[in-house]
């Protein structure tokens, strides 16, 4: 029985009780269109930022192949979460943060593997050592490696990624004060190291 747009029911005493009619559910967005939007947005971000993100990851993990994997995983993760982002500005920030976190994860994994790896014979350098020596020819790259991870990340994001202190703080999930502190310590350590090498 309808009454004023509501369903009327009786209680135990026979009195009429107004019960609101159920609200119509909002129309769901077409999942095919949503996937198409995500694919287009991620493709645009990929075209614009893939190379710089790989360069950023290379400076953190010291290996092009691994850096490319970290960046690819970041794009895949962002694509699956695009409906939560819906903004290319947030997408780029997400990618930077994801690349930094993925690089940290790779470095932690390497530490565990290195701790448990058998040592090569002393007179026989490994292939990895030869590749590492090629990278270490650059004084700056070698000096960057001596820094603690957070200081190195701040400098790489600042001078390679060309990010502001606020963007670095967002990517690393630390305060801008911590970014300034890490940057100052890292710069002083690099200056001292490079001056002592002359």
Buried (B, 14 or more C-beta within 10 A) or exposed (E): EEEEEEEEEEEEEEEEEEEEEEEEEEEEEEEEEBEEBBEEBBEEBBEEBBEBBBBBBBBBBBBEEBBBBBBBBBBEBBBEEBEEBEEBEEBBBBBBBBBBBBBBEBBEEBEEEEEEEEEEEEEEEEEEEEEBEEEEEEEEEBBBEEBEEBBBBBBBBBBBBEBEBEBBBBBBEBEBEBBBBBBEBBBEBBEEBEEEEE
